[in-house]
Amino acid sequence: MKKLKPLIEAFINEPAVQAYQTLESLINENKAYQNRLKTLHQIQKKHVQATYKNSDTDSLEATHKAHLHALENDPFLHQYLTLQTRVNTDLQWLIQLIENELSAPLKEIK
């Protein structure tokens, strides 16, 4: 785990992560932005639930796209959503790297 600490620290200090955290703090102080993002999350949740239940998802998908497009027309929220996607992708990569490192000794035992 000592090897992973510098990797995690490098991730946290990454400029994109720092910028995302700054924007997230600003959003947490702004009820209007919070409500707009909350609405997006609620639509996404309904879409996932409908997909899981094999329900018709066309109208929910159209609603989601329209709401997302409206959010992306706001430069602040566009930057936030772009950074969120990048940070999540990078975090998934980091988690995969950690999982691979942790499972490597187990693979050698087999």
Order of alpha helices (4+ residues) and beta strands (2+ residues): alpha-alpha-alpha-alpha-alpha
